[in-house]
Amino acid sequence: MSLDVLVKGGVLPDGRQADIAIQGDRIVDVAPGISGGAGTVVDAGGCLVSPPFVDPHFHMDATLSYGTPRINASGTLLEGIALWGELKEILTHEALVERALEYCDWAVSMGLLAIRTHVDTCDDRLLGVEALIEVRERVKDYIDLQLVAFPQDGFYRDPTARANTIRALDMGVDVVGGIPHFERTMADGRRSVTELCEIAAERGLPVDLHCDETDDPESRHIEQLAYETQRLGLQGRVAGSHLTSMHSMDNYYVSKLLPLIAEAEVSVIPNPLINIVIQGRHDTYPKRRGLTRVPEMRAHGIRVGWGQDCVLDPWYSLGTADMLDVAFMGLHVAQMTSPEDMAHCFRMVTEENAAIMGLADYGLQKGAVASLVVLDAGNPIEALRLRADRRAVIAKGKVVAQRSTVPTALSLPGRPASVDRRVR
């Protein structure tokens, strides 16, 4: 049988050398020296072949809007929320779809083929919801896009957010979201966690809450989220995003909290690029960086994945849709620099994030969906060090992006004619 695509001479993340045979949208074989004809042959040339990158936390309704209508002068979360409120007033369906599709183009070029994006439901028009449902349909052949119903201004704090969030879920949004620390009181925040989890349980949906994205160590909604997850039998379907308050919490309280999160099987999604920029803005020195306790969570068996969160929007002025940038920053701030830790940081933006999103048939095994990326690196740690070029991206059996890599030429007496920063 002639194959549709054959990836030759790749190195898998575990170090094995293998070819990958693809028929239709599935991997049909992974083994050294696969022979036979193929409609398309991708020569990996000893480069790393990885499952695609996955981003479990993003805001696609705001992406690529930086500077409209103005720039976040303070760099704070609260000014970003206020600025987003100004931007919502001038949003159009067409502009939102155009920006989202452009970002998806960026994502494909970087091998990012699954994204969970929060979409604001504090807008009676539900403009963002309608636009991203359209985008989800338009990109489904190459990107798995999950939508989270996200009451940005507070499920109770905004007078129409509760009704609009339920409307969004009725329209086909995939995940229940919330922002308990932004409610008017801690008590309202706890109530919102309870009701949002009950809505998810009733509808059979996952939960992903912006949880305790603050420097306040008394913001402890993750405890309520872990409790409701167990009470309602939602284990394995719940994620707490950010959890930056844990950076500032009392160590004794954290020693109680981490086992509760692990017991409830709640996943955690820190967003290192954004967390370290937004947190600590009220500090002098020492200045907190706000990243949650990733190594300690791993030690308790808690699933943790890195998220991108923002690219060129009211909260963040940079970004390229590169999940290697996210993992690279995360490993530095979390001080995860042992070989095992660095390799795990790569898994956090691939396998761990895929598990958080519940992606079916993900990976590089026979029978999996034929989505993968060829990286100009020899192994996952080198991919992180170089933020390696993507030489080829295959999405659901189709080659959707390719890039030639050319060494940098040097003109130095007595030195080589070119330089290659890979270690061979």
N, C-alpha and C positions, 0 to 999 in steps of 0.2 A: 504494500500500500504506500502510495506517495504521501508524504507529510505536507501539511500546509506551511509549517515553519520548523526549522531545525536550528537550535542554538548550539554552536560547536565550541569546544575547548574552554569552557567556563570553569571557575572555581566557586563552589558553593560556600555559604557562610560558615559551615562546619569544617572547611578545608578540603573536602573531597573534590576531585576533578571529575567533571561529568558533562555530557551533552544533554540537551533537553529537547524532546520531540513533542510537537504540538499538532493536534488535529482539531479543526473547528475552534472552539473556545476552551479546550481542555488539554492539559498535559497528559500525554499517553505513555511517556517513558522518560526515565532519568537514569542514565548509565554512561559509562565511558565508551567511546568509540561507536556510537550509533551510526549505522550506515543506511544508505537508501536515498532516494530522491526527495526533494522538498521544493515547494514553490518559492520559498524564501529561505536563504541560509544566512544566519547572523554569526559572524566570526567573533567570538568573545576574546580570543587571543590571550588566554591566561588571566583574564580580568574577572573580578568578582561578579557573580550573578546572584541577585537577591530577590526575594519577594518584593512587591512594590511597597513604597512608603505609605504610611497611613497617618492621618491627622484626626484625632478624636475630639478636637476642640478648636472651633474657628467661628468667625463672624463674617460670613460672606455678604450679608446685606450691607455692611459698612465698608468692605474692602475697596481699595483703590480710590477712596474719596478724600485722601489727605489734602488739607487746605481748603476744603469746601464745608461751610462758608468761611471758616477761619481755622487757624492752627491752635492746638491746645497749648496755651502759653505756660501753664503751671506744670504740665506733665502728669497731673493727678488723675486718678480714676474718676473722681467726682466731676471734674471739669470735662473729662471725656464724655461722661454720661450727659452732662448739660449740652455739650457741643453736638452730640448725636441727636438730642432733642431738637436742636436748631436745624440740623441737616434733614431730619424727617419731614419737616414742614415743606421742603422744596424737592423732595424725592419724586421721581416719576418711575412708573413701571418699566419703561423702555431703558432708562439710564441704569436702573438697578440690574436688569437682565444683562445689559451690555457689559457692565463692570464684572459681574459674576462670571460670565462666559470668558472674559479676558483672563480673569484669575484662573479659571479652569484650564485655559491654554497654558498658562505658566506652570500649573501643577503637573500637567501631562509631560511637559518638557523636563521636569525634575523627577519624574517617576513617582509622583504622588497621585495614587489612583483610588483612594478612598478618603472621604472627608466627612466628618460630622460637624455641621454648622448650626449654630444657634440663630434663630430668626426672631426679631422683636415682635411681640404680640400686643404692645401698648400703643396701638394705632388702630382706630376704629375702621380704617380702610383695609387693614391687613394687607397692605400693598406689598410688603416684603415677603409675606407668606405666599401670596399668589405668584410673585415673580420667581421665588426660589422653587416652588413646585414646578413651574414651567422649566426652569433650568435643570432641575433633577431629571425631568423627562428627556431634555435635549442632550444631556451628557451621559445617559445611562449605558450607552454602548462602550464607554471607556472609563468612566468614573462612577464609583458607588458613592452616592451623595445621600447622607442621612440628615434630616431636618429636626431640630429641637425647638419646640414651642417655648419661647423665652420671654417672660414678662419683665423686660429690662428695667422698668420703673417700679417694680414691686407688685407681686400678685395681689396683695391687699392695698398697698399704698396708692396705686393708680386705680381710679374708680371703675374703669372698664376692663382692667387687665384680666380679671378672673373670667369674665364672660368671653373675652376675645381669645384667651388661651384655649378655652374649651371649643370655641368655633374653629380655631386653627387645627386642633386635633381632629375635629369632625371633617375637616377638609383633607385630611390624609397626612398630616405631619407625624413623624415617626416616633419621637421621644418627648417625654414630659420634662420641662426645664423650670428653673426658678432662681431666685436670688434672695434668700432669706435674710442675709445680713443687711440688705438695703431696705427692709421694711421699717416702719416708724419705731417699732420697739422690738426688743429681743423676744418678747412673748409673741408678737405677730410673726416674727421670723420662725419661731418653733411651730406655730399653728400652720404656717404656709407649708413647711416641710411635711407635716402630717397630711394636710389635704392634698397636696400634689402627689404624694406617694399613694394615697387612696385612689386618686383618679387613675394613676398608672396601673394599679392593681386591678381595678374594675375593667380597664380597657385592655389589659394584657400587654402593656407597653413598657419599655425601659425608662429609667429616670436618670437625668444628668443635671445636677444642680450646681450653679455657681455658689460655692459654699465657703463662707468665712474669708472672702478676698479682702482682708483688712489687716492692719497691724495691731488691732485690739485683741489682746490675749483672752478677753472675756467673750469673744464671739466664738461660740461652741456649737454651732448648728450641725456640725458633722456628727456629734454625739446623737442628736435627734434623728439624723438620717440613718445612722447605723441601727438605732432602735426600731424605727419604722420599717426598715428593710427586713428585719427579723420578724416583726409582728405580722407583717403582711405577706411573708413568704416570697420576697423579691430578691433573694440571694442570687448573685451572679448577673443581675439586670440593672444594677445601680452604680453610678459613678458620682464622686464628689470632685468637682473641678476647683483648682487653685489651692484651697486650704492653707492660705498664707498666714493666717493667724497662728497656726501651730509653730511657726518660726519663733513666736514671742511667748508661747505658753510656758507655764511652770512645768518643769520636767516630771514632777510626781504625777500631775494630772495627765500628761502625755503617756506615762507608763501605764495608766489605766485605759486611756483612749485607744491606743494602737491595737491591743488585743480585741477590743470591741469591734473595730473596723474589720479586722481580719476574720473574726467569728461571723460577722454579717456578710462576708464576701463582697464588700463594697470596694470598687476600684477607685483609684485616685489619678487625677490628671493635672499635674502642675504644668505651668506654662512659663518656662524660665526666661525667655526673652522679655515678656511683658511683666512678669512678676518682679523681676529685679529692677525694672525701669520705674514702675508705678509705686511699689512699696517703699517705705522709709522716707517719703517726701516731707514728713513733719519732723524728722530726726535731724540733729546736728551731727555729732560724732560721739561714740561709734554709730554708724548708719546701717540700719537693718537692710537686708536684701530680700527678705520676705519669701524665699523659696521654702516650701514645706520640707519635712524631714524624710527625704527619699531613701537614703540608706537604711534608716531605722525601720521604715515601712517594709522594705524588702526583707529585712531580717525577721519580720513578723509574718512573712508570707503574703503580704498585701500586693495585689497587682497594681503596678504603677506604670503609666505611659506618659511620654512627653507630648505636649500640644503646642501648636503654633500660636493660636489665639487671634492675632491681628497682623495685617499687612497694610501699611499705608492708609491708616484710618484715623478717627479721632483720638485713639489711645496710643498709637505706635506709628512712628514716622519712617520706619525701615521695613525690610522683609522682602524675600524673593520666592516664597513657596518652597523653600529648601528645608526639609526636615533634618538634614544633616547639620545645618546651622543650629537648629533647635537642640538637638542632642549634644552638639559640641559645647554650646553654652551651658546646658544642664549639667554635663559631667564636670565642668569647671566649678560652677557655683556649689554643686553638691559634693565636690571633692571626691568624685568617683573615678580615680585615676589608675587603679590597679588594672592589669590586663583583663581580668575577669569582669570588673566593673565596666570598663570601656566597651567590651564586647556586649555586655548586657544593655548599655545605653543604645547601641545599634538595634538590639532586639526590641527595645522600648518603642522605637519609631517604625517598627515592622510588626513582628509577631505579637508583642504585648498590646499594642494599639489595635491590631486586628481583633484580638480576643475581647478587648473592651467594647468594640463596636459590634461584636457578634457576627463577624464576617464568615460566611459559610465557604468551605472548600478553599481556604486561603493557604498558600505555601508553594513549595517546589516539589511536591510529591505527585506520583501518578494519580490521576483523577481530579487534581486541583484545577481551579480556574487558571487559564494560561495568561496570567499577568505577572510580569517580572521586569527587572531593570538590570542592565549591564553597566557596571561602574568602573571607571578607570582607576582601579585599586586592586591590590592583591588579597585583601581580607577586610573584615569590618572595621578594625581599628585604623587601618590605613585610610579607609574611606572617610572616617571621621576626621582624621588628621588633615587630610587634603580637602575635605568637603568635595569629594571626587566628582569629576565630570560624568555625566550620564552619556554613555556611548550609544545605548539603544534602550528604548522603552517599548514593551509589548503589553497591550491591554486587551484582555479577553480574546487572545489569539491573533491580534492584528499588530503589526509594527506601526506605532503611532508617533515615534520620535527617534531621530538619529542625530549623532553629532560626531564630526571628525575631530580628533585631538592631534595637535601639532606641537612638537617640542619647541620651547623658547630658544631661539638662536642666540649664541654668545659671540662676542668679539673681544676676547681677552687673550693676551700673549701667553702661550704655554698652557692654556686650559682647553677643555673640550669645546667642540663647535656648538653644542647645545646642552641644555640642562633639563633633567627630568627629576622631579622631587619624590618620585616613588622609590622605595627601597627594594631592589630586586635580588 
